[in-house]
Amino acid sequence: MRALLYLAATVLVIGLAYWAYNENYATQAQLKRVDQMQRQIASLRERLGVLHAEWAYLNRPARLRDLVQLNDPSLHLIPISGGQFRAVKEIAYPRVNPRDVTAPVDLSAALPPDPLGLPTRARGAVPVKVGPDDTGRTDAGRIDVSGVGSVFGDKEGLP
């Protein structure tokens, strides 16, 4: 019995040693991968800094002014001045005229034909009347379904 216990302990120790060996090399591989990624990130950040410097160099006001003067005959460019800008409140936005929503709207005509041939009313389309709300405004879009039956023709379940 003792020999079996010693054999099992030896096999367990060998198995754990093998597992630890594999984990050690897997960890080292991941650490190498992390170092490689950090080097790649550093090189990309350096490249980004170079690109920012190039962008700043190409957008120097003196250089842009010279380019405008050089291409003025063909492009007809003018220098930018502060008088060319306006406040947002001075912009003339197009006005939208709200439509009159007090008239009844029948939505059944907008539905596609039913493949089973059921009548429109049986499919759940009911005429809807849109009217003013309690304040008298008509743009609130309150739907008045009083007097309209359910899809089965009765008035149960409606407010």
Sequence and secondary structure as in RCSB ss.txt:
>XXXX:A:sequence
MRALLYLAATVLVIGLAYWAYNENYATQAQLKRVDQMQRQIASLRERLGVLHAEWAYLNRPARLRDLVQLNDPSL
HLIPISGGQFRAVKEIAYPRVNPRDVTAPVDLSAALPPDPLGLPTRARGAVPVKVGPDDTGRTDAGRIDVSGVGS
VFGDKEGLP
>XXXX:A:secstr
 HHHHHHHHHHHHHHHHHHHHHHHHHHHHHHHHHHHHHHHHHHHHHHHHHHHHHHHHHT HHHHHHHHHHHHHHH
      GGG   GGGS           S B  GGGS   TT   GGGGT   BEEE  TTS STT EEE TT   
TTS  TT  
